[in-house]
Amino acid sequence: MPIFEYHCAKCDKDFEVLVLGNQSVTCPDCNGKKVKKLLSVVSHKSDGEFSSSQGSACSGCSATSCSTCSHS
Ligand SMILES: [Zn+2]
């Protein structure tokens, strides 16, 4: 979601707004257009460790599938 933080120079307030396309941003309090975009990260994306899904399926051998070994 493209949510950006703005600061209104008129009423000295910060506000977050969802910006869709090229719509102009106005202050929700005074409806003024003297707003300044703030550089803030709203959402943090955590880089989860990419774990391999191809672990050993069989506990008795190193095969990834028990269909290829004698274990059941
Ligand atoms: Zn304002």
N, CA, C, O and the ligand as a Tripos MOL2 file, in Angstrom:
@<TRIPOS>MOLECULE
protein
  289   287    73     0     0
PROTEIN
NO_CHARGES

@<TRIPOS>ATOM
      1 N           0.8470   -1.2030    0.0000 N.3       1 MET1
      2 CA          0.0000    0.0000    0.0000 C.3       1 MET1
      3 C           0.8770    1.2460    0.0000 C.2       1 MET1
      4 O           1.7380    1.4020    0.8660 O.2       1 MET1
      5 N           0.6660    2.1140   -0.9490 N.am      2 PRO2
      6 CA          1.5040    3.3290   -1.0350 C.3       2 PRO2
      7 C           1.0820    4.3940   -0.0260 C.2       2 PRO2
      8 O           0.4850    5.4070   -0.3920 O.2       2 PRO2
      9 N           1.3900    4.1610    1.2180 N.am      3 ILE3
     10 CA          1.0590    5.1300    2.2630 C.3       3 ILE3
     11 C           2.2780    5.9860    2.5370 C.2       3 ILE3
     12 O           3.3510    5.4770    2.8610 O.2       3 ILE3
     13 N           2.1040    7.2990    2.4020 N.am      4 PHE4
     14 CA          3.2200    8.2030    2.6210 C.3       4 PHE4
     15 C           2.8970    9.1610    3.7660 C.2       4 PHE4
     16 O           1.7360    9.4350    4.0720 O.2       4 PHE4
     17 N           3.9430    9.6470    4.3710 N.am      5 GLU5
     18 CA          3.7750   10.5760    5.4710 C.3       5 GLU5
     19 C           4.0790   11.9910    4.9780 C.2       5 GLU5
     20 O           5.0830   12.2360    4.3090 O.2       5 GLU5
     21 N           3.1950   12.8970    5.3230 N.am      6 TYR6
     22 CA          3.3510   14.2760    4.8850 C.3       6 TYR6
     23 C           3.3150   15.1960    6.0950 C.2       6 TYR6
     24 O           2.8140   14.8590    7.1680 O.2       6 TYR6
     25 N           3.8680   16.3590    5.8640 N.am      7 HIS7
     26 CA          3.8460   17.3750    6.8990 C.3       7 HIS7
     27 C           3.2040   18.6330    6.3310 C.2       7 HIS7
     28 O           3.6080   19.1290    5.2800 O.2       7 HIS7
     29 N           2.2010   19.1400    7.0370 N.am      8 CYS8
     30 CA          1.5310   20.3460    6.5860 C.3       8 CYS8
     31 C           2.2390   21.5640    7.1790 C.2       8 CYS8
     32 O           2.4250   21.6720    8.3910 O.2       8 CYS8
     33 N           2.6250   22.4710    6.2910 N.am      9 ALA9
     34 CA          3.3440   23.6550    6.7460 C.3       9 ALA9
     35 C           2.3970   24.6710    7.3650 C.2       9 ALA9
     36 O           2.8200   25.5600    8.1040 O.2       9 ALA9
     37 N           1.1320   24.5330    7.0640 N.am     10 LYS10
     38 CA          0.1820   25.5200    7.5430 C.3      10 LYS10
     39 C          -0.2270   25.2560    8.9970 C.2      10 LYS10
     40 O          -0.1820   26.1510    9.8400 O.2      10 LYS10
     41 N          -0.6180   24.0360    9.2650 N.am     11 CYS11
     42 CA         -1.0370   23.7200   10.6380 C.3      11 CYS11
     43 C           0.0090   22.9110   11.3860 C.2      11 CYS11
     44 O          -0.2270   22.4630   12.5080 O.2      11 CYS11
     45 N           1.1710   22.7250   10.7600 N.am     12 ASP12
     46 CA          2.3010   22.0910   11.4330 C.3      12 ASP12
     47 C           1.9460   20.7030   11.9690 C.2      12 ASP12
     48 O           2.2240   20.3540   13.1160 O.2      12 ASP12
     49 N           1.3360   19.9550   11.1040 N.am     13 LYS13
     50 CA          0.9310   18.6190   11.5140 C.3      13 LYS13
     51 C           1.4660   17.5700   10.5450 C.2      13 LYS13
     52 O           1.6170   17.8060    9.3460 O.2      13 LYS13
     53 N           1.7400   16.4260   11.1090 N.am     14 ASP14
     54 CA          2.1120   15.3000   10.2630 C.3      14 ASP14
     55 C           0.8970   14.4070   10.0550 C.2      14 ASP14
     56 O           0.0830   14.2080   10.9560 O.2      14 ASP14
     57 N           0.8010   13.8910    8.8740 N.am     15 PHE15
     58 CA         -0.3090   12.9790    8.6140 C.3      15 PHE15
     59 C           0.1140   11.9680    7.5580 C.2      15 PHE15
     60 O           0.9920   12.2110    6.7310 O.2      15 PHE15
     61 N          -0.5430   10.8410    7.6280 N.am     16 GLU16
     62 CA         -0.2800    9.8000    6.6470 C.3      16 GLU16
     63 C          -1.4330    9.7560    5.6610 C.2      16 GLU16
     64 O          -2.5980    9.9150    6.0230 O.2      16 GLU16
     65 N          -1.0800    9.5390    4.4300 N.am     17 VAL17
     66 CA         -2.1130    9.5230    3.4060 C.3      17 VAL17
     67 C          -1.8090    8.4310    2.3990 C.2      17 VAL17
     68 O          -0.6580    8.1560    2.0600 O.2      17 VAL17
     69 N          -2.8700    7.8300    1.9440 N.am     18 LEU18
     70 CA         -2.7490    6.8160    0.9110 C.3      18 LEU18
     71 C          -2.8130    7.4950   -0.4480 C.2      18 LEU18
     72 O          -3.8310    8.0770   -0.8240 O.2      18 LEU18
     73 N          -1.7200    7.4100   -1.1680 N.am     19 VAL19
     74 CA         -1.6380    8.1090   -2.4450 C.3      19 VAL19
     75 C          -1.8980    7.1260   -3.5760 C.2      19 VAL19
     76 O          -1.1830    6.1380   -3.7440 O.2      19 VAL19
     77 N          -2.9140    7.4140   -4.3270 N.am     20 LEU20
     78 CA         -3.2470    6.5740   -5.4720 C.3      20 LEU20
     79 C          -2.9790    7.3500   -6.7540 C.2      20 LEU20
     80 O          -3.5450    8.4200   -6.9760 O.2      20 LEU20
     81 N          -2.1250    6.8090   -7.5780 N.am     21 GLY21
     82 CA         -1.8330    7.4440   -8.8450 C.3      21 GLY21
     83 C          -1.1460    8.7870   -8.6670 C.2      21 GLY21
     84 O          -0.2160    8.9200   -7.8710 O.2      21 GLY21
     85 N          -1.6040    9.7650   -9.4020 N.am     22 ASN22
     86 CA         -0.9830   11.0900   -9.3470 C.3      22 ASN22
     87 C          -1.8670   12.1090   -8.6390 C.2      22 ASN22
     88 O          -1.7880   13.3080   -8.9100 O.2      22 ASN22
     89 N          -2.6920   11.6360   -7.7510 N.am     23 GLN23
     90 CA         -3.5720   12.5720   -7.0600 C.3      23 GLN23
     91 C          -2.7710   13.4860   -6.1480 C.2      23 GLN23
     92 O          -1.7900   13.0720   -5.5290 O.2      23 GLN23
     93 N          -3.2040   14.7250   -6.0790 N.am     24 SER24
     94 CA         -2.4950   15.6880   -5.2440 C.3      24 SER24
     95 C          -2.8820   15.4900   -3.7900 C.2      24 SER24
     96 O          -4.0140   15.1390   -3.4600 O.2      24 SER24
     97 N          -1.9160   15.7260   -2.9510 N.am     25 VAL25
     98 CA         -2.1220   15.5180   -1.5260 C.3      25 VAL25
     99 C          -2.4640   16.8310   -0.8620 C.2      25 VAL25
    100 O          -1.7710   17.8340   -1.0330 O.2      25 VAL25
    101 N          -3.5260   16.8090   -0.1140 N.am     26 THR26
    102 CA         -3.8990   17.9920    0.6620 C.3      26 THR26
    103 C          -4.0090   17.6080    2.1260 C.2      26 THR26
    104 O          -4.2190   16.4470    2.4760 O.2      26 THR26
    105 N          -3.8630   18.6100    2.9610 N.am     27 CYS27
    106 CA         -3.9300   18.3730    4.3930 C.3      27 CYS27
    107 C          -5.3690   18.0450    4.8060 C.2      27 CYS27
    108 O          -6.3000   18.7580    4.4310 O.2      27 CYS27
    109 N          -5.5510   16.9750    5.5710 N.am     28 PRO28
    110 CA         -6.9130   16.6050    5.9860 C.3      28 PRO28
    111 C          -7.5050   17.5870    7.0020 C.2      28 PRO28
    112 O          -8.7180   17.6040    7.2120 O.2      28 PRO28
    113 N          -6.6770   18.3830    7.6150 N.am     29 ASP29
    114 CA         -7.1770   19.3310    8.6150 C.3      29 ASP29
    115 C          -7.5630   20.6660    7.9900 C.2      29 ASP29
    116 O          -8.6810   21.1470    8.1740 O.2      29 ASP29
    117 N          -6.6320   21.2570    7.2520 N.am     30 CYS30
    118 CA         -6.8910   22.5900    6.7060 C.3      30 CYS30
    119 C          -7.1260   22.5720    5.2010 C.2      30 CYS30
    120 O          -7.3980   23.6030    4.5860 O.2      30 CYS30
    121 N          -7.0160   21.3820    4.6240 N.am     31 ASN31
    122 CA         -7.2080   21.2240    3.1800 C.3      31 ASN31
    123 C          -6.1770   22.0130    2.3720 C.2      31 ASN31
    124 O          -6.3710   22.3040    1.1920 O.2      31 ASN31
    125 N          -5.1020   22.3400    3.0310 N.am     32 GLY32
    126 CA         -4.0730   23.1090    2.3520 C.3      32 GLY32
    127 C          -3.1850   22.2250    1.5070 C.2      32 GLY32
    128 O          -3.0910   21.0160    1.7180 O.2      32 GLY32
    129 N          -2.5480   22.8460    0.5590 N.am     33 LYS33
    130 CA         -1.6850   22.0920   -0.3410 C.3      33 LYS33
    131 C          -0.2060   22.3070   -0.0370 C.2      33 LYS33
    132 O           0.6660   21.8280   -0.7610 O.2      33 LYS33
    133 N           0.0580   23.0240    1.0280 N.am     34 LYS34
    134 CA          1.4540   23.2260    1.4170 C.3      34 LYS34
    135 C           1.9060   22.0540    2.2610 C.2      34 LYS34
    136 O           2.1620   22.1790    3.4580 O.2      34 LYS34
    137 N           1.9960   20.9230    1.6070 N.am     35 VAL35
    138 CA          2.3990   19.7240    2.3120 C.3      35 VAL35
    139 C           3.7470   19.2570    1.7790 C.2      35 VAL35
    140 O           4.0780   19.4220    0.6040 O.2      35 VAL35
    141 N           4.4890   18.6840    2.6700 N.am     36 LYS36
    142 CA          5.8240   18.2210    2.3130 C.3      36 LYS36
    143 C           5.9140   16.7360    2.6040 C.2      36 LYS36
    144 O           5.5660   16.2680    3.6880 O.2      36 LYS36
    145 N           6.3770   16.0290    1.6360 N.am     37 LYS37
    146 CA          6.4950   14.5880    1.7980 C.3      37 LYS37
    147 C           7.6610   14.2460    2.7020 C.2      37 LYS37
    148 O           8.7760   14.7360    2.5200 O.2      37 LYS37
    149 N           7.3900   13.4090    3.6620 N.am     38 LEU38
    150 CA          8.4420   13.0040    4.5790 C.3      38 LEU38
    151 C           8.9800   11.6500    4.1650 C.2      38 LEU38
    152 O           8.2670   10.7910    3.6460 O.2      38 LEU38
    153 N          10.2530   11.5010    4.4150 N.am     39 LEU39
    154 CA         10.8730   10.2310    4.1050 C.3      39 LEU39
    155 C          10.7610    9.3090    5.2980 C.2      39 LEU39
    156 O          11.5730    9.3510    6.2230 O.2      39 LEU39
    157 N           9.7670    8.4980    5.2580 N.am     40 SER40
    158 CA          9.5920    7.5670    6.3600 C.3      40 SER40
    159 C           9.1880    6.2170    5.8060 C.2      40 SER40
    160 O           8.4780    6.1030    4.8060 O.2      40 SER40
    161 N           9.6560    5.2350    6.4770 N.am     41 VAL41
    162 CA          9.3010    3.8810    6.0780 C.3      41 VAL41
    163 C           8.1510    3.4310    6.9590 C.2      41 VAL41
    164 O           8.2930    3.2910    8.1740 O.2      41 VAL41
    165 N           7.0210    3.2080    6.3320 N.am     42 VAL42
    166 CA          5.8360    2.8480    7.1120 C.3      42 VAL42
    167 C           5.8670    1.3710    7.4810 C.2      42 VAL42
    168 O           5.5930    0.9850    8.6180 O.2      42 VAL42
    169 N           6.2020    0.5800    6.5110 N.am     43 SER43
    170 CA          6.1830   -0.8520    6.7810 C.3      43 SER43
    171 C           7.5620   -1.4420    6.5880 C.2      43 SER43
    172 O           8.2510   -1.1520    5.6100 O.2      43 SER43
    173 N           7.9450   -2.2530    7.5150 N.am     44 HIS44
    174 CA          9.2230   -2.9290    7.4170 C.3      44 HIS44
    175 C           9.0080   -4.3430    6.8980 C.2      44 HIS44
    176 O           8.1470   -5.0880    7.3640 O.2      44 HIS44
    177 N           9.8040   -4.6620    5.9440 N.am     45 LYS45
    178 CA          9.7270   -6.0260    5.4430 C.3      45 LYS45
    179 C          10.8590   -6.8280    6.0430 C.2      45 LYS45
    180 O          12.0310   -6.4810    5.8990 O.2      45 LYS45
    181 N          10.5060   -7.8800    6.7020 N.am     46 SER46
    182 CA         11.5340   -8.7130    7.2990 C.3      46 SER46
    183 C          12.0030   -9.7410    6.2830 C.2      46 SER46
    184 O          11.2140  -10.4430    5.6510 O.2      46 SER46
    185 N          13.2820   -9.7940    6.1590 N.am     47 ASP47
    186 CA         13.8490  -10.7520    5.2330 C.3      47 ASP47
    187 C          13.9940  -12.1040    5.9170 C.2      47 ASP47
    188 O          15.0180  -12.4150    6.5250 O.2      47 ASP47
    189 N          12.9580  -12.8770    5.7980 N.am     48 GLY48
    190 CA         13.0070  -14.2010    6.4070 C.3      48 GLY48
    191 C          14.0090  -15.0780    5.7010 C.2      48 GLY48
    192 O          14.2100  -14.9780    4.4910 O.2      48 GLY48
    193 N          14.6140  -15.9110    6.4550 N.am     49 GLU49
    194 CA         15.6180  -16.7700    5.8620 C.3      49 GLU49
    195 C          14.9610  -17.7610    4.9150 C.2      49 GLU49
    196 O          13.9660  -18.4150    5.2290 O.2      49 GLU49
    197 N          15.5500  -17.8330    3.7830 N.am     50 PHE50
    198 CA         15.0070  -18.7510    2.7870 C.3      50 PHE50
    199 C          15.4840  -20.1580    3.1060 C.2      50 PHE50
    200 O          16.6300  -20.5210    2.8440 O.2      50 PHE50
    201 N          14.5920  -20.9300    3.6700 N.am     51 SER51
    202 CA         14.9680  -22.2880    4.0260 C.3      51 SER51
    203 C          14.5780  -23.2350    2.9080 C.2      51 SER51
    204 O          13.5040  -23.1360    2.3140 O.2      51 SER51
    205 N          15.4480  -24.1150    2.6570 N.am     52 SER52
    206 CA         15.2030  -25.0550    1.5740 C.3      52 SER52
    207 C          14.0740  -26.0110    1.9530 C.2      52 SER52
    208 O          14.0250  -26.5410    3.0630 O.2      52 SER52
    209 N          13.1980  -26.2070    1.0230 N.am     53 SER53
    210 CA         12.0800  -27.1090    1.2740 C.3      53 SER53
    211 C          12.4470  -28.5490    0.9290 C.2      53 SER53
    212 O          11.6780  -29.4880    1.1360 O.2      53 SER53
    213 N          13.6510  -28.6740    0.3950 N.am     54 GLN54
    214 CA         14.0440  -30.0120    0.0080 C.3      54 GLN54
    215 C          14.9140  -30.6330    1.0780 C.2      54 GLN54
    216 O          16.0750  -30.9630    0.8350 O.2      54 GLN54
    217 N          14.3570  -30.7900    2.2510 N.am     55 GLY55
    218 CA         15.0990  -31.4590    3.3010 C.3      55 GLY55
    219 C          15.0100  -32.9620    3.1210 C.2      55 GLY55
    220 O          14.3110  -33.4670    2.2420 O.2      55 GLY55
    221 N          15.7190  -33.6430    3.9550 N.am     56 SER56
    222 CA         15.6710  -35.0880    3.8720 C.3      56 SER56
    223 C          14.3540  -35.5880    4.4320 C.2      56 SER56
    224 O          14.0470  -35.3690    5.6040 O.2      56 SER56
    225 N          13.5880  -36.2470    3.6120 N.am     57 ALA57
    226 CA         12.2940  -36.7310    4.0440 C.3      57 ALA57
    227 C          12.4180  -38.0040    4.8510 C.2      57 ALA57
    228 O          11.5710  -38.3190    5.6860 O.2      57 ALA57
    229 N          13.4470  -38.6990    4.5950 N.am     58 CYS58
    230 CA         13.6240  -39.9630    5.2860 C.3      58 CYS58
    231 C          14.6220  -39.7950    6.4290 C.2      58 CYS58
    232 O          15.7220  -39.2770    6.2310 O.2      58 CYS58
    233 N          14.2440  -40.2240    7.5970 N.am     59 SER59
    234 CA         15.1280  -40.0850    8.7480 C.3      59 SER59
    235 C          16.1780  -41.1840    8.7810 C.2      59 SER59
    236 O          17.1590  -41.1050    9.5210 O.2      59 SER59
    237 N          15.9630  -42.1800    7.9890 N.am     60 GLY60
    238 CA         16.8850  -43.3060    8.0250 C.3      60 GLY60
    239 C          17.9670  -43.2320    6.9870 C.2      60 GLY60
    240 O          18.9510  -43.9680    7.0610 O.2      60 GLY60
    241 N          17.8090  -42.3740    6.0350 N.am     61 CYS61
    242 CA         18.8390  -42.2520    5.0000 C.3      61 CYS61
    243 C          18.8640  -40.8190    4.4940 C.2      61 CYS61
    244 O          18.0900  -39.9800    4.9550 O.2      61 CYS61
    245 N          19.7080  -40.5500    3.5900 N.am     62 SER62
    246 CA         19.8680  -39.1950    3.1000 C.3      62 SER62
    247 C          19.0310  -38.9250    1.8540 C.2      62 SER62
    248 O          19.1760  -37.8720    1.2330 O.2      62 SER62
    249 N          18.1820  -39.8310    1.4910 N.am     63 ALA63
    250 CA         17.3610  -39.6390    0.3060 C.3      63 ALA63
    251 C          16.2870  -38.5760    0.5880 C.2      63 ALA63
    252 O          15.7910  -38.4750    1.7100 O.2      63 ALA63
    253 N          15.9390  -37.7970   -0.4210 N.am     64 THR64
    254 CA         14.9240  -36.7670   -0.2470 C.3      64 THR64
    255 C          13.5210  -37.3510   -0.3160 C.2      64 THR64
    256 O          12.5500  -36.6910    0.0540 O.2      64 THR64
    257 N          13.4180  -38.5420   -0.7730 N.am     65 SER65
    258 CA         12.1250  -39.1990   -0.8400 C.3      65 SER65
    259 C          12.2900  -40.6640   -0.5350 C.2      65 SER65
    260 O          13.1970  -41.3180   -1.0500 O.2      65 SER65
    261 N          11.4190  -41.1760    0.2960 N.am     66 CYS66
    262 CA         11.5470  -42.5720    0.7000 C.3      66 CYS66
    263 C          11.1840  -43.5240   -0.4250 C.2      66 CYS66
    264 O          11.3550  -44.7370   -0.3040 O.2      66 CYS66
    265 N          10.6900  -42.9790   -1.5010 N.am     67 SER67
    266 CA         10.3690  -43.8620   -2.6150 C.3      67 SER67
    267 C          11.6240  -44.3350   -3.3240 C.2      67 SER67
    268 O          11.6050  -45.2790   -4.1140 O.2      67 SER67
    269 N          12.7230  -43.6420   -3.0150 N.am     68 THR68
    270 CA         13.9580  -44.0180   -3.6820 C.3      68 THR68
    271 C          14.8710  -44.8240   -2.7920 C.2      68 THR68
    272 O          15.9990  -45.1400   -3.1700 O.2      68 THR68
    273 N          14.3840  -45.1610   -1.6010 N.am     69 CYS69
    274 CA         15.1920  -45.9780   -0.7180 C.3      69 CYS69
    275 C          14.3370  -47.0760   -0.1180 C.2      69 CYS69
    276 O          13.1430  -47.1580   -0.4070 O.2      69 CYS69
    277 N          14.9170  -47.9040    0.6980 N.am     70 SER70
    278 CA         14.1870  -49.0540    1.2010 C.3      70 SER70
    279 C          13.4360  -48.7470    2.4710 C.2      70 SER70
    280 O          12.6960  -49.6040    2.9540 O.2      70 SER70
    281 N          13.5920  -47.5420    3.0480 N.am     71 HIS71
    282 CA         12.8750  -47.2070    4.2690 C.3      71 HIS71
    283 C          11.4180  -46.8990    3.9740 C.2      71 HIS71
    284 O          11.0780  -46.4350    2.8850 O.2      71 HIS71
    285 N          10.5770  -47.1550    4.9360 N.am     72 SER72
    286 CA          9.1630  -46.8680    4.7430 C.3      72 SER72
    287 C           8.6310  -46.0000    5.8570 C.2      72 SER72
    288 O           7.4490  -45.6550    5.8590 O.2      72 SER72
    289 ZN         -2.9280   21.5860    7.4790 Zn       73 ZN73
@<TRIPOS>BOND
     1     1     2 1
     2     2     3 1
     3     3     4 2
     4     3     5 am
     5     5     6 1
     6     6     7 1
     7     7     8 2
     8     7     9 am
     9     9    10 1
    10    10    11 1
    11    11    12 2
    12    11    13 am
    13    13    14 1
    14    14    15 1
    15    15    16 2
    16    15    17 am
    17    17    18 1
    18    18    19 1
    19    19    20 2
    20    19    21 am
    21    21    22 1
    22    22    23 1
    23    23    24 2
    24    23    25 am
    25    25    26 1
    26    26    27 1
    27    27    28 2
    28    27    29 am
    29    29    30 1
    30    30    31 1
    31    31    32 2
    32    31    33 am
    33    33    34 1
    34    34    35 1
    35    35    36 2
    36    35    37 am
    37    37    38 1
    38    38    39 1
    39    39    40 2
    40    39    41 am
    41    41    42 1
    42    42    43 1
    43    43    44 2
    44    43    45 am
    45    45    46 1
    46    46    47 1
    47    47    48 2
    48    47    49 am
    49    49    50 1
    50    50    51 1
    51    51    52 2
    52    51    53 am
    53    53    54 1
    54    54    55 1
    55    55    56 2
    56    55    57 am
    57    57    58 1
    58    58    59 1
    59    59    60 2
    60    59    61 am
    61    61    62 1
    62    62    63 1
    63    63    64 2
    64    63    65 am
    65    65    66 1
    66    66    67 1
    67    67    68 2
    68    67    69 am
    69    69    70 1
    70    70    71 1
    71    71    72 2
    72    71    73 am
    73    73    74 1
    74    74    75 1
    75    75    76 2
    76    75    77 am
    77    77    78 1
    78    78    79 1
    79    79    80 2
    80    79    81 am
    81    81    82 1
    82    82    83 1
    83    83    84 2
    84    83    85 am
    85    85    86 1
    86    86    87 1
    87    87    88 2
    88    87    89 am
    89    89    90 1
    90    90    91 1
    91    91    92 2
    92    91    93 am
    93    93    94 1
    94    94    95 1
    95    95    96 2
    96    95    97 am
    97    97    98 1
    98    98    99 1
    99    99   100 2
   100    99   101 am
   101   101   102 1
   102   102   103 1
   103   103   104 2
   104   103   105 am
   105   105   106 1
   106   106   107 1
   107   107   108 2
   108   107   109 am
   109   109   110 1
   110   110   111 1
   111   111   112 2
   112   111   113 am
   113   113   114 1
   114   114   115 1
   115   115   116 2
   116   115   117 am
   117   117   118 1
   118   118   119 1
   119   119   120 2
   120   119   121 am
   121   121   122 1
   122   122   123 1
   123   123   124 2
   124   123   125 am
   125   125   126 1
   126   126   127 1
   127   127   128 2
   128   127   129 am
   129   129   130 1
   130   130   131 1
   131   131   132 2
   132   131   133 am
   133   133   134 1
   134   134   135 1
   135   135   136 2
   136   135   137 am
   137   137   138 1
   138   138   139 1
   139   139   140 2
   140   139   141 am
   141   141   142 1
   142   142   143 1
   143   143   144 2
   144   143   145 am
   145   145   146 1
   146   146   147 1
   147   147   148 2
   148   147   149 am
   149   149   150 1
   150   150   151 1
   151   151   152 2
   152   151   153 am
   153   153   154 1
   154   154   155 1
   155   155   156 2
   156   155   157 am
   157   157   158 1
   158   158   159 1
   159   159   160 2
   160   159   161 am
   161   161   162 1
   162   162   163 1
   163   163   164 2
   164   163   165 am
   165   165   166 1
   166   166   167 1
   167   167   168 2
   168   167   169 am
   169   169   170 1
   170   170   171 1
   171   171   172 2
   172   171   173 am
   173   173   174 1
   174   174   175 1
   175   175   176 2
   176   175   177 am
   177   177   178 1
   178   178   179 1
   179   179   180 2
   180   179   181 am
   181   181   182 1
   182   182   183 1
   183   183   184 2
   184   183   185 am
   185   185   186 1
   186   186   187 1
   187   187   188 2
   188   187   189 am
   189   189   190 1
   190   190   191 1
   191   191   192 2
   192   191   193 am
   193   193   194 1
   194   194   195 1
   195   195   196 2
   196   195   197 am
   197   197   198 1
   198   198   199 1
   199   199   200 2
   200   199   201 am
   201   201   202 1
   202   202   203 1
   203   203   204 2
   204   203   205 am
   205   205   206 1
   206   206   207 1
   207   207   208 2
   208   207   209 am
   209   209   210 1
   210   210   211 1
   211   211   212 2
   212   211   213 am
   213   213   214 1
   214   214   215 1
   215   215   216 2
   216   215   217 am
   217   217   218 1
   218   218   219 1
   219   219   220 2
   220   219   221 am
   221   221   222 1
   222   222   223 1
   223   223   224 2
   224   223   225 am
   225   225   226 1
   226   226   227 1
   227   227   228 2
   228   227   229 am
   229   229   230 1
   230   230   231 1
   231   231   232 2
   232   231   233 am
   233   233   234 1
   234   234   235 1
   235   235   236 2
   236   235   237 am
   237   237   238 1
   238   238   239 1
   239   239   240 2
   240   239   241 am
   241   241   242 1
   242   242   243 1
   243   243   244 2
   244   243   245 am
   245   245   246 1
   246   246   247 1
   247   247   248 2
   248   247   249 am
   249   249   250 1
   250   250   251 1
   251   251   252 2
   252   251   253 am
   253   253   254 1
   254   254   255 1
   255   255   256 2
   256   255   257 am
   257   257   258 1
   258   258   259 1
   259   259   260 2
   260   259   261 am
   261   261   262 1
   262   262   263 1
   263   263   264 2
   264   263   265 am
   265   265   266 1
   266   266   267 1
   267   267   268 2
   268   267   269 am
   269   269   270 1
   270   270   271 1
   271   271   272 2
   272   271   273 am
   273   273   274 1
   274   274   275 1
   275   275   276 2
   276   275   277 am
   277   277   278 1
   278   278   279 1
   279   279   280 2
   280   279   281 am
   281   281   282 1
   282   282   283 1
   283   283   284 2
   284   283   285 am
   285   285   286 1
   286   286   287 1
   287   287   288 2
@<TRIPOS>SUBSTRUCTURE
     1 MET1         2 RESIDUE 1 A MET
     2 PRO2         6 RESIDUE 1 A PRO
     3 ILE3        10 RESIDUE 1 A ILE
     4 PHE4        14 RESIDUE 1 A PHE
     5 GLU5        18 RESIDUE 1 A GLU
     6 TYR6        22 RESIDUE 1 A TYR
     7 HIS7        26 RESIDUE 1 A HIS
     8 CYS8        30 RESIDUE 1 A CYS
     9 ALA9        34 RESIDUE 1 A ALA
    10 LYS10       38 RESIDUE 1 A LYS
    11 CYS11       42 RESIDUE 1 A CYS
    12 ASP12       46 RESIDUE 1 A ASP
    13 LYS13       50 RESIDUE 1 A LYS
    14 ASP14       54 RESIDUE 1 A ASP
    15 PHE15       58 RESIDUE 1 A PHE
    16 GLU16       62 RESIDUE 1 A GLU
    17 VAL17       66 RESIDUE 1 A VAL
    18 LEU18       70 RESIDUE 1 A LEU
    19 VAL19       74 RESIDUE 1 A VAL
    20 LEU20       78 RESIDUE 1 A LEU
    21 GLY21       82 RESIDUE 1 A GLY
    22 ASN22       86 RESIDUE 1 A ASN
    23 GLN23       90 RESIDUE 1 A GLN
    24 SER24       94 RESIDUE 1 A SER
    25 VAL25       98 RESIDUE 1 A VAL
    26 THR26      102 RESIDUE 1 A THR
    27 CYS27      106 RESIDUE 1 A CYS
    28 PRO28      110 RESIDUE 1 A PRO
    29 ASP29      114 RESIDUE 1 A ASP
    30 CYS30      118 RESIDUE 1 A CYS
    31 ASN31      122 RESIDUE 1 A ASN
    32 GLY32      126 RESIDUE 1 A GLY
    33 LYS33      130 RESIDUE 1 A LYS
    34 LYS34      134 RESIDUE 1 A LYS
    35 VAL35      138 RESIDUE 1 A VAL
    36 LYS36      142 RESIDUE 1 A LYS
    37 LYS37      146 RESIDUE 1 A LYS
    38 LEU38      150 RESIDUE 1 A LEU
    39 LEU39      154 RESIDUE 1 A LEU
    40 SER40      158 RESIDUE 1 A SER
    41 VAL41      162 RESIDUE 1 A VAL
    42 VAL42      166 RESIDUE 1 A VAL
    43 SER43      170 RESIDUE 1 A SER
    44 HIS44      174 RESIDUE 1 A HIS
    45 LYS45      178 RESIDUE 1 A LYS
    46 SER46      182 RESIDUE 1 A SER
    47 ASP47      186 RESIDUE 1 A ASP
    48 GLY48      190 RESIDUE 1 A GLY
    49 GLU49      194 RESIDUE 1 A GLU
    50 PHE50      198 RESIDUE 1 A PHE
    51 SER51      202 RESIDUE 1 A SER
    52 SER52      206 RESIDUE 1 A SER
    53 SER53      210 RESIDUE 1 A SER
    54 GLN54      214 RESIDUE 1 A GLN
    55 GLY55      218 RESIDUE 1 A GLY
    56 SER56      222 RESIDUE 1 A SER
    57 ALA57      226 RESIDUE 1 A ALA
    58 CYS58      230 RESIDUE 1 A CYS
    59 SER59      234 RESIDUE 1 A SER
    60 GLY60      238 RESIDUE 1 A GLY
    61 CYS61      242 RESIDUE 1 A CYS
    62 SER62      246 RESIDUE 1 A SER
    63 ALA63      250 RESIDUE 1 A ALA
    64 THR64      254 RESIDUE 1 A THR
    65 SER65      258 RESIDUE 1 A SER
    66 CYS66      262 RESIDUE 1 A CYS
    67 SER67      266 RESIDUE 1 A SER
    68 THR68      270 RESIDUE 1 A THR
    69 CYS69      274 RESIDUE 1 A CYS
    70 SER70      278 RESIDUE 1 A SER
    71 HIS71      282 RESIDUE 1 A HIS
    72 SER72      286 RESIDUE 1 A SER
    73 ZN73       289 GROUP 0 **** ****
